[in-house]
């Protein structure tokens, strides 16, 4: 989806119960070739870096229903970064050429780094 005001490509995700949930349309548009992702904390931002090869490691992207919605289970990553499994967070991700991945700005803004 493209932000109407800025023209910047963004997608929405939900973090709940140690998972990142991505709806099928956003996954197809933004991460279609990614079987795995790397999650990184950079200051207050969350980076989601797509990986094509499972041999590269990272977190597995799993299809969770017939519609094609996806989930990334990342319990250890979230706990290490102060996100409780009971938190229910919605965020927007923006593509960054410089980081070769998606950035969720301010995701960790109120949580101290481990």
LUMKE-195825 format. One line per 3 residues: number of its first residue (from 1); their letters; for each residue x, y, z of N, C-alpha, C. Coordinates in steps of 0.001 Angstrom, whole numbers, plus 524288, in hexadecimal, padded with zeros to 5 digits. Example, Ala and Ser with C-alpha at 12.3 -4.5 7.8 and 13.67 -1.06 7.14 Angstrom:
1> as> 83386/7E9C6/81E78/8300C/7EE6C/81E78/83390/7F31C/81E78 ~ 83232/7F736/81BA8/83566/7FBDC/81BE4/83264/8001E/81EBE
end
This chain:
1> xxx> 80354/7FB7A/80000/80000/80000/80000/80387/804CB/80000 ~ 801BF/808CA/7FD7D/804C9/80D95/7FD2E/80200/811D8/8004E ~ 804E0/814A9/8037A/802A2/818ED/80678/800FA/81D37/802AB
4> xxx> 7FBFE/81EA9/802C0/7F9D9/8225D/7FEFB/7FC83/827BA/7FF41 ~ 7FE13/82971/803D3/80067/82E9B/80461/8061B/82EC9/802B0 ~ 8090C/82AAD/803DA/80EAB/82ACF/802C7/81049/8278B/7FE1A
7> xxx> 80D05/823C8/7FC81/80E77/82040/7F84C/81249/81C0E/7FA03 ~ 8138A/81BDC/7FF04/81736/81806/80119/81461/812D8/801E9 ~ 816FB/80EA4/80075/814CC/8096A/800F7/814F0/807BE/806B4
10> xxx> 8105F/8069D/808F9/8100D/804EE/80E6F/80CA1/8001D/80ECC ~ 80D81/7FCFC/812D4/809F8/7F8B1/81409/80932/7F860/819DF ~ 804B1/7F677/81B54/8034D/7F60F/820DC/80444/7F08B/822CC
13> xxx> 805E3/7F045/827A9/8069F/7EB35/82A26/8049C/7EB80/82FB5 ~ 803AF/7E6F0/831E8/801CE/7E699/83749/80581/7E310/83A4C ~ 806EC/7E4B0/83EFB/80A22/7E177/84272/806B1/7DFE7/846FF
16> xxx> 8061E/7DAC6/847AE/802BC/7D8B5/84BC8/80458/7D318/84CEF ~ 8048B/7D1C2/851F0/805EB/7CC6F/853A7/80AEE/7CA70/85119 ~ 80EEE/7CDA2/85150/81428/7CC36/84F6D/81493/7CB82/84988
19> xxx> 810C8/7CD5C/8469C/810D2/7CCDA/840EF/81036/7D22F/83E56 ~ 81266/7D29A/839B3/81128/7D6E7/83632/80D50/7D4AB/83244 ~ 808CB/7D723/831C3/804D4/7D56A/82E06/804AB/7D936/82973
22> xxx> 804AD/7D708/824B0/80492/7DA22/81FEA/8002C/7D7FD/81C82 ~ 7FCA8/7DB60/81AC1/7F85F/7D958/81789/7FA6A/7D7DA/81225 ~ 7F772/7D48D/80F88/7F91F/7D235/80A9B/7FA7F/7D643/80678
25> xxx> 7F74C/7DA4D/805ED/7F845/7DE43/801E6/7FD69/7E11F/802D9 ~ 7FE6B/7E2A4/807BA/80358/7E557/808E9/807FB/7E1B3/80838 ~ 80769/7DCC6/809CA/80BB5/7D916/80920/80D02/7D862/80356
28> xxx> 80901/7D794/8002E/809D5/7D6CE/7FA94/80C55/7DB96/7F812 ~ 80AA2/7E02F/7F9AB/80CB0/7E502/7F766/8123D/7E643/7F922 ~ 813B6/7E4BD/7FDD8/818A2/7E69D/80013/81CAE/7E26D/80161
31> xxx> 81AF0/7DDAA/8027A/81E9F/7D9A7/80435/81DDF/7D475/8015D ~ 81B8B/7D485/7FCC1/819EC/7CFBE/7FA11/81E26/7CB93/7F9A1 ~ 822FF/7CD0D/7F8ED/82733/7C938/7F845/82A03/7C7DB/7FD58
34> xxx> 8284D/7CA1A/801A6/82B0C/7C93E/806A2/828DD/7C47F/80973 ~ 82C26/7C09C/80A3A/82AAC/7BC14/80D58/82C31/7BCDC/81304 ~ 82FE7/7C042/813DC/831D2/7C18E/8190F/832D9/7C76B/8194B
37> xxx> 8331F/7C978/81E07/8348B/7CEF5/81EC9/83863/7CF63/8234E ~ 83B53/7D38B/8233F/83EA2/7D4F5/827B2/83BE4/7D974/82A71 ~ 83B94/7D937/82F90/83973/7DD77/832BC/83DF9/7DFE9/835B1
40> xxx> 83E7D/7E503/83540/842A3/7E7D7/837F3/84066/7EC87/83AC3 ~ 84298/7ED90/83F3F/84151/7F265/841FA/845A8/7F645/840E5 ~ 84427/7FAD4/83EEE/847E9/7FEFF/83DFA/845EA/803CA/840DC
43> xxx> 847F3/80497/84591/845F4/808C3/848E4/84047/807B7/84A2E ~ 83CD0/80B56/848DF/83743/80AA2/849D4/8344F/8082C/84554 ~ 83712/806D5/84120/8348C/804B8/83C75/83507/7FECB/83C2D
46> xxx> 8311F/7FC63/839B1/8314B/7F6D2/83873/8323F/7F65E/8329A ~ 83623/7F343/83125/8374E/7F23C/82BA7/835A1/7ECB2/82A58 ~ 83301/7EC16/825E5/83169/7E6FF/823E4/83429/7E665/81EA3
49> xxx> 8380B/7E2EE/81E84/83B3F/7E23B/819D8/839D5/7DD0D/81747 ~ 837D6/7DD21/8127B/83633/7D847/80FE2/83AD4/7D4F8/80E31 ~ 83A29/7CFD1/80EBB/83E06/7CC04/80CF0/83B52/7C843/8092D
52> xxx> 83DDA/7C700/804F0/83B83/7C36B/8012A/83CEA/7BDC8/8027B ~ 84193/7BCE9/80469/8436B/7B7A1/8057F/842EA/7B643/80B45 ~ 84095/7B1CF/80C66/84029/7AFF6/811CC/8458C/7AECA/81410
55> xxx> 84955/7ADA5/810B6/84E9E/7AC7E/81287/8511B/7B131/8152F ~ 84F11/7B5D3/81431/85136/7BA92/81684/84F83/7BB40/81C33 ~ 84BD2/7B80C/81E04/84A0D/7B865/8236C/84580/7BC16/82402
58> xxx> 84537/7BEAE/82870/84105/7C262/8296A/83C2E/7BFCB/82BA3 ~ 837E0/7C2AF/82B83/832E1/7C0D6/82D83/82F88/7BF01/828ED ~ 82D20/7BA79/82984/829E3/7B822/82579/824CD/7BB20/824CD
61> xxx> 82356/7BC14/81FEF/81E5B/7BE88/81EA0/81A93/7BA1B/81D4E ~ 8166C/7B984/82070/812CB/7B52A/81FB7/80D78/7B716/81DDF ~ 80B2B/7B433/81A3C/805D3/7B555/81898/8022E/7B331/81CBF
64> xxx> 7FE57/7B65E/81E77/7FB04/7B4C5/822D9/7F55F/7B389/8215E ~ 7F3D7/7B4B3/81C84/7EE81/7B36A/81AE8/7EE46/7B2FA/814FD ~ 7E9BB/7B14E/81305/7E91B/7B082/80D65/7E95F/7B59B/80A55
67> xxx> 7E821/7B9E9/80CDC/7E854/7BF02/80A45/7EDEE/7C0A1/808F9 ~ 7F1AE/7BE97/80BF0/7F725/7BFDC/80AF6/7F98D/7C396/80EDA ~ 7F6C2/7C4C9/81324/7F914/7C80E/81739/7FDE0/7C548/81966
70> xxx> 801A6/7C859/81B3E/8068C/7C620/81D30/80780/7C7AC/822D8 ~ 80ABC/7C484/82575/80C59/7C5A0/82ACA/81222/7C459/82B57 ~ 814BE/7C785/82E76/81A42/7C6B2/82FB9/81A83/7C61A/835A0
73> xxx> 81BF2/7C16D/83771/81C5D/7C07B/83D10/821BC/7C24A/83EE0 ~ 821CB/7C602/84293/826BF/7C854/84449/826B0/7C961/84A24 ~ 824F8/7C589/84D2F/82469/7C637/852D5/82974/7C80C/8556F
76> xxx> 82DC2/7C57B/85457/832B9/7C6DF/856DD/83457/7CC73/85589 ~ 833DC/7CDDE/850A2/8354E/7D325/84EF6/8320F/7D736/851DC ~ 82CF2/7D673/85214/82991/7DA4C/854A3/82A8E/7DA90/85A80
79> xxx> 82B3F/7D622/85D0D/82C48/7D632/862B4/8316C/7D8F3/863F3 ~ 83566/7D7F3/860C5/83A6D/7DA8B/8619C/83A18/7E071/860DC ~ 8360F/7E229/85E22/8357B/7E7B4/85CF1/830D1/7EA38/85FA0
82> xxx> 82EDF/7E7AE/863C8/82AE7/7EA0E/8671E/82558/7E9F7/86512 ~ 82433/7E6A1/86134/81EDD/7E621/85F38/81C68/7E160/861D7 ~ 8183B/7E23E/864C8/81588/7DE0D/86787/811D7/7DB42/863CE
85> xxx> 81136/7D629/86487/80DC1/7D326/86113/8081A/7D505/86154 ~ 806A3/7D7B7/8657C/80143/7D9B9/865F8/80084/7DEE4/86322 ~ 804D4/7E164/8618A/8045F/7E644/85E95/801A9/7E532/85964
88> xxx> 7FE86/7E8C8/857BA/7FBED/7E87B/852A3/7FD1F/7ED9C/84FDC ~ 800E2/7ED74/84C45/802EA/7F229/849CE/801E4/7F218/843F7 ~ 80080/7F685/841CA/7FFE4/7F729/83C2A/803CB/7FB54/83A78
91> xxx> 80681/7FA45/8362D/80A88/7FDEA/83463/80A9C/7FE10/82E70 ~ 80D3D/801FF/82C54/80DFA/80274/826B9/813C1/801EE/82576 ~ 814D9/7FEF5/8215D/81A35/7FE2A/81F9A/81B13/80115/81A82
94> xxx> 81FAD/80361/819E6/8211E/8065C/8153D/8262D/80411/81314 ~ 8266D/80353/80DE8/82B26/80146/80B6E/82F9C/80530/80BD4 ~ 8344B/80332/80D0A/83903/80668/80D3C/83D17/80406/8099B
97> xxx> 83E64/806D0/8056C/84280/80500/801DC/847AF/80481/804C6 ~ 848CA/8083E/8082E/84DC4/8084C/80B06/84E66/80379/80E80 ~ 84A1F/8018F/81099/84A5A/7FD02/8141D/848C3/7F7F7/81165
100> xxx> 84701/7F851/80C86/84543/7F3CB/80979/84113/7F0B3/80C5B ~ 83D8A/7F388/80ECA/8395D/7F104/811AA/8354C/7F4F5/8135A ~ 831B9/7F320/8167D/82D7B/7F66F/8186F/82EC1/7F878/81DD7
103> xxx> 82D3D/7FD5E/81ECD/82E43/7FFE8/823CD/8290F/80156/8264D ~ 82871/7FFC8/82B36/823FE/8016C/82E56/8262C/80563/8322F ~ 825C5/80A50/830C4/8280A/80E8D/833CC/82578/80F2C/8391A
106> xxx> 828AB/80F98/83D27/826C0/81088/84274/82420/80BEC/84506 ~ 82499/80747/842D3/82209/802A7/84503/823A8/801B2/84AAC ~ 828A9/8028B/84BDB/82AB4/8019A/8511F/82B85/806B7/85420
109> xxx> 82911/80AD4/85283/82A1D/8100C/85490/829F4/81061/85A80 ~ 82665/80DA7/85D00/825DC/80E24/862B2/827FF/80973/86599 ~ 82B2A/80650/862E8/82D56/801A7/8655E/83343/8020D/8655B
112> xxx> 835BD/80175/869CD/83B7D/801C6/869FC/83DF5/7FD34/86716 ~ 84279/7FE2B/864C4/84565/7F9F2/8621F/84790/7F637/8662C ~ 847A3/7F12D/864B8/849B3/7ED26/86843/84F8F/7ED4F/86872
end
